[in-house]
Amino acid sequence: MTVPTLALPSGDQIPTVGLGTWDIGGETVEESVRSALDAGYRHIDTAEGYMNESEIGNALADYDREDVFLTSKVLPSNLAYESVIEACEASLDRLGTDYLDLYLIHWPNPAISLRETLNGMARLHERGLVRNVGVSNFSAYQLSAAHHVSEVPIAVNQIEFHPWFQRPGLVEYCRETGTVVEAAAPLARTGVFDDETIQELAEKYDTSPAQVALRWAIENEVPVLPKSSSPEHVRENLSVLDWELDDEDRRRIDELDRDRPCYDTGARDWSGDVYGISQ
């Protein structure tokens, strides 16, 4: 199966279905990655903060690197110029690769200059360690600032996006500026499974609620990163490419927007060991 792609500003192609690996580690994430690549996935998403890059690297070693679109992210505590470069080099070492297809600022960090961070990203791009630069969890305001100071195009904004949290203003701004919107938590961390409309459409199309939500995002030209620790579900998530929603059913899902995030809430917990900002 060939996974459709979307063009990035560089001309590189990002597959519209990828494997998310948040909160999966050890042998489980290795098995998930292998199951995904064997099923036809060509897009794997991880992050420094997921603490699973070494295991993903173990799995990737058995496949042709050029066939995989690989994304990682730098922690908000590592956004100073030298720290970005060191964090990327460490991620590459753990992943067992010479380059990343996409490197993202995982979360904005108001305690560190965005210009400094993006200068570090530009240096990584210049060295060939990073083919595309992007951000994650950026508002339109933050993304506008990034575009203004970055020497390299901001290729992607990976955001929380699902039927209950559609963020039309942010999505529109991303598209106006040539930034691909990528859906983190495309299933609202399983929350949309309980939506009556999603359940009804799953029954109509003889598929799962997950497939309905993923298909809706893909038809909105938003790449999705569903995560699963089950090889069966990993394979099932790729079958979303085998069918389409009717126009009326797509509109019904459009009307489900509640402006309700499952993780990207207004306040941040800056105190944790992984995502914390030093004082």
KEVEX-290382 format. One record per residue: x negated, y negated, z negated of N, C-alpha, C in turn; residue in one letter. Coordinates in steps of 0.2 Angstrom, whole numbers, plus 5000, padded with zeros to 4 digits. Each point is the difference from the previous one (the first is absolute). Example, Ala and Ser with C-alpha at 12.3 -4.5 7.8 and 13.67 -1.06 7.14 Angstrom:
<atoms>
493450284961500449945000499649945000A 500249955004499649944999500449954997S 
</atoms>
This chain:
<atoms>
499650065000500449945000499649945000M 500149955004499749945001500449944996T 499649974995500349954996500049945003V 500649965001499949935003499649964996P 499849945003499549964997500249935002T 499849954996500049935001499449975001L 499949955004499449965001499849954994A 499450004998499749954996499749955004L 499849944997499749955003499450025004P 499650044997499450035003500150045006S 500650025001500150055006500050074997G 499850014994500150074997500750024999D 500250065000500750024999500150044993Q 500549974997500150034993500650055001I 500050064998500550055000500649984996P 500650015002500649974997500250054994T 499750064999500150044995499450024997V 499949994993499350024997500250034993G 499550034998500050034993499849964995L 500549984995499849964994499750054995G 499649984996499650044995500049974993T 500449954999500149974993500250054995W 499750014994500250044995499950075001D 499650025005499850075001499350015000I 499750054997499350014999499850085001G 499450014999499750074999500250045006G 500150064999500150055006500749985003E 500449974996500749995003499949955006T 499649954999499949955006499650035005V 499650044999499650035005500550045004E 500450044997500550045004500549965004E 500249944997500549965003499649975007S 499449984999499749975006499950065005V 499850054998499950065005500650025004R 500650004996500650025002500349945005S 499849944999500249955004499650005007A 499450004999499650005006500150075005L 500250054997500150065003500749995004D 500549974997500649995002500149945006A 499449965000500049955006499949934998G 500049994993499949934997499349985003Y 499949945001499449975002499849934996R 500450004994499949944996500050024993H 499549984996499950024993499949934996I 500449994995499949944996499850014993D 499549974998499850014993499849934997T 499650004994499849944997499550024995A 499549954998499650014995500350014993E 500649974999500450014994500450064999G 500050045006500450065000499550064997Y 499449985000499550054997500050075003M 500250005006500050075004499650005006N 499649955001499649995006499550065001E 499750024995499550065001500450065002S 500650024998500450065002500249995007E 500249945002500249995007499450015004I 499549974998499450015004499850085001G 500150044995499950075001500450035005N 500749985000500450025005499949985007A 499849935001499849975006499450035004L 499650034995499450035003500150065005A 500650035000500150055004500449985007D 500049935001500449985006499549955003Y 500249985007499649965004500249934997D 499549964998500249934997500349965005R 499850005006500349955005500750015001E 500350064998500750015001500449984994D 499749974995500449984994499949924999V 500649974999500049934998500050004993F 499549974997499950014993500049934996L 500449994995500149944997499850014993T 499649954997499949994993500149934997S 500049994994500149944997499549984994K 499949945000499549974994500449984995V 499850024994500449974994500049934999L 500549974997500049934998499449974996P 499750054996499549984995499350005004S 500050025006499450015004500049955006N 500349945000500149965005499549945001L 499550004996499449955001499650035006A 499649955003499750025006499650075000Y 499550004995499650065000500450064997E 500549994996500450054998500450045005S 500349965005500350025005499650055005V 499449985001499550035004499850074996I 499949994994499850064996500550054999E 500649985000500650044999500250045006A 499949965006500150045006499550055002C 499349984998499550055001500150064996E 500349994994500150064995500650045003A 500549975002500650035003499750055006S 499649975005499850035005499650074998L 499649994995499650054997500550064998D 500549984996500450054997500450035006R 500249975005500450025005499650045006L 499349994999499650045005500049985007G 500149935001500149975006499549945001T 499949985006499649945001500449945001D 500650005001500549955001500750014998Y 500349954999500850004999500349975005L 500650025003500449975005500349944997D 500250004994500349944997499850004993L 499849944997499949994993500449944998Y 500350014994500549964998499849974993L 500249934999500049984993500650034997I 500050044995500550034997500549964997H 499849954996500549954997499649935000W 500449955001499749934999499749994993P 499549974999499749984994499949934999N 500449964997499949935000499449984996P 499750044996499449984997499450005004A 500050025006499450015005500249965006I 499649965003500149975006500150045006S 500649995003500250045006499549995006L 499749945000499549995005499450054999R 499850004994499450044998500250085002E 500650024998500150075002500050015007T 500349965004500150015007499349995004L 499649964997499349995003499650074999N 500250034994499750074999500350055005G 500650005001500350045005499749995007M 499949935002499749995006499350035001A 499750004995499350035000500050075001R 500550034997500150085001500250015007L 500449965003500250015007499449995004H 499649954999499449985004499550065000E 500050034994499550065000500350075003R 500749995002500350065003500250054994G 500049984994500350054995500850005000L 500349945002500750005000500249975007V 500450045003500349985007500549955000R 500450004995500649954999500149984993N 500149944999500149974993500749984999V 500350024994500749984998500149994993G 500649994998500249994993500650044998V 500150004994500650044997500349964995S 500650005000500449974994499949935000N 499949975006500049925001500649975002F 500249954997500649965002499849965006S 500549975003499949965006499549944998A 500149974995499649954998499250024999Y 499950064997499450034999499750025007Q 500450035004499850025007499849945004L 500449945000499849945003499349984998S 499950004994499349984998499550045003A 500150075000499550045002499949995008A 500549995003499949995008499649935000H 500149964996499749935001499250014999H 499850044995499350004998499650065003V 500450055003499650065002499749995007S 499450035000499650005007500250065004E 500450054997500250065004500850004999V 500350025006500750004999500350044995P 500549984996500350044995500550055004I 499850065000500450055005500650024997A 500050014993500650044997500149974993V 500749994998500249994993500450064998N 499750044996500350064997500449984994Q 500750005001500449984995500650054998I 500349994994500650044998500549985005E 500350055004500549995005500450065000F 500749994999500450065001500749975000H 500550045001500749985001500349954995P 499750014993500349964995499549944999W 499549995004499549944999499749995007F 500449965004499849995007499649945002Q 500049954995499649945001500049975006R 500549985003500049975007499649945001P 500049964995499549945001499350025001G 499850044996499350025000499850045006L 500550055002499950045006500049955006V 500449955000500049955006499449975001E 499749974994499449965000499450055002Y 500050064998499450055002500150005008C 500550015003500150015007499849945004R 500249944997499849945003499349995001E 499650034995499349994999499650065003T 500350055003499750055003499750054995G 500350004994499850054995500550064999T 499850065001500450065000500350014992V 500650014999500350014994500050084999V 499750024995499950074998500450024994E 500450054999500450014995499750054995A 499849974994499950044994500650014996A 500150064997500650024997500649995004A 500050035006500550005005500750034998P 499950044994500650044998500249974993L 499749944998500149974994499850054994A 499550045001499850054995500650044999R 500350035005500650045000500649974998T 500049934998500649974998500650005005G 499849995007500550005005500450075001V 499750054997500350075001500750004997F 500149954995500750004997500549955003D 499849975005500449955004500650045004D 500649984999500550045003500050005007E 499849945003500049995007499450045003T 499550004997499450045002500250085000I 500350024995500250074999500550025005Q 500549955002500550015005499750015007E 499549965001499750005007499550065000L 499750024995499650075000500450065002A 500750004997500450055002500250005007E 500149945002500349995007499450025005K 499449994999499450015004499750074998Y 500350044995499750064998499350004999D 499949954995499349994998500049984993T 499449974997500049984993500049934999S 500249984994500049924999499349975002P 499550044998499349975002499949995007A 500350045004499949995007500449945003Q 500649994997500449955002499649934999V 499849994994499649944998499449995004A 499650055001499450005004500249985007L 500550035003500249995007500249935001R 500349974995500349935000499449955000W 499550024996499449955000499650015007A 499950065002499650015007500449965005I 500750005000500349975006500049924999E 499849984994499949934999499249985001N 499750055003499349995002499549994994E 500250034994499650004994499750074999V 499450015001499750064998500150024993P 500150074998500250024994499450054997V 500050004993499550044997500350044994L 500450045002500350054995499550044997P 500050014993499650044997500350074998K 499750055000500350064997499450054998S 500150044994499650054998500250075003S 500550005004500350065002499850015008S 499650055002499950005007500650015004P 500550034998500750005003500349935002E 500049964994500249935001499649965005H 499350014999499649975005500150015007V 500150065001500250025007500749985002R 500550004996500749985001500049925001E 499649964997500049935001499749985007N 499750055004499849985006500550015005L 500550054998500650015005500449945001S 499949954996500449945001499949975007V 499550025004499949985006500450035006L 500450054998500450045004500749985002D 500249954997500749975001500049934999W 500649975001500149935000500749984996E 500049944997500649984997500549975005L 500650005000500549965004499949934998D 500249955004499949934999500549984994D 500650034999500449994995499750024993E 499750065000499850034994499449964998D 499649975005499449964998500249944996R 500649975003500349944997500250014993R 500350064999500350024993499450004995R 499450025002499450004996499849934999I 500049965005499849935000500449974994D 500650024999500549964995499950034993E 499550054999499950024994499549964995L 499749955003499549964997500349974993D 499650024995500249974993499549954997R 499549995004499449964998499850034993D 499950075000499850034994499450045001R 499449984997499450035001500050064995P 499650055001499950054995499349994997C 499549965003499449994997499749935000Y 500249975006499749935001500449954997D 500050004993500449954997499649934999T 500349954998499749944999499449994996G 500050044994499549994995499550065001A 499449994998499550055001499750024993R 499850064999499650024994499350005002D 499749944998499349995001499550044996W 500350034995499550034994499850075001S 500350045005499850075000499350015002G 499750064999499350015002499950005007D 500550025004499950015007500149945004V 500649964998500249955004499949934997Y 499650004994499949944996499649955002G 500149944998499549955002499649984994I 499350005001499649994994500149924998S 499949994993500149944998499449964999Q 
</atoms>
